[in-house]
């Protein structure tokens, strides 16, 4: 029995950076379950690498920072319906390292807000005519937007999570489309590697998980695929935490006594 029930369904995946990303594992899982995936990349030079990962799937360019208006036109070339949309896009300019939050540059904050948060709203709006009756929109956040070493990306992820219920309520006025987020604990991804001092936080996070073993990207992808499927029909306007219990264990006694 196919528990997810996604065989023959079509999903749009935005944000496959490489084989380590949540979007990659999610798309791979959906395709293995019989679904069709349509992908977008931000820049033309990314097309070939993604086509190598998913040679049987359509890929097009959509720069959510500059040209999201073309999204519907490009999508129409490949499908006339979508059963789900995975928004796995995030960017912050850490070229100068992590600076105190009060020193955040306006241009950096606005750019990251557009790509990492508001693009969810714009892309969902551009695709609203494609969504089937019970379609699902899922975005990727982090396990704790306050206790984070992501610099100014922390409050932007908080903005993304706050956007989810408002987008869900807005879509409910004319559809049954659901909108949810997955709050993932620290992962070993290429995107994370670009965050200054991330590895130290990643190793510390492992000690805070209840199983003393860090989160696997596939575990996050499993939750994403569940939310994209109709099996999660009762979940809407929510952020589902996937962090191996880390969020309940900040006062881990073994860590406290070892200091």
Number of C-alpha atoms within 10 A of each C-alpha: 4 8 10 16 16 23 14 12 20 24 27 23 23 24 19 25 20 17 14 16 21 27 28 24 22 25 26 18 17 27 20 12 17 15 18 22 22 21 24 24 20 20 11 12 10 17 16 12 12 22 15 10 14 18 11 11 15 18 24 21 19 21 18 23 15 11 11 16 14 15 20 17 12 15 22 12 10 13 15 13 20 24 24 28 25 28 24 20 22 19 17 20 18 16 9 7 12 17 12 9 12 7 9 13 12 9 10 15 17 14 15 23 23 19 19 26 27 19 21 25 15 15 20 20 13 17 18 17 12 18 22 18 13 16 25 27 27 26 24 28 28 25 21 18 19 12 9 15 15 21 19 24 23 19 17 26 25 16 17 24 24 16 19 25 19 14 20 21 17 12 17 13 9 9 16 18 24 29 29 26 28 23 22 25 25 26 24 16 16 13 14 16 13 15 18 17 14 17 16 9 13 18 13 15 23 20 18 24 21 16 12 14 13 22 23 17 21 18 16 23 25 16 19 27 22 18 27 28 22 20 14 15 16 8 15 21 19 18 23 19 20 20 27 21 16 25 18 12 13 14 11 14 10 10 12 9 7 6 5
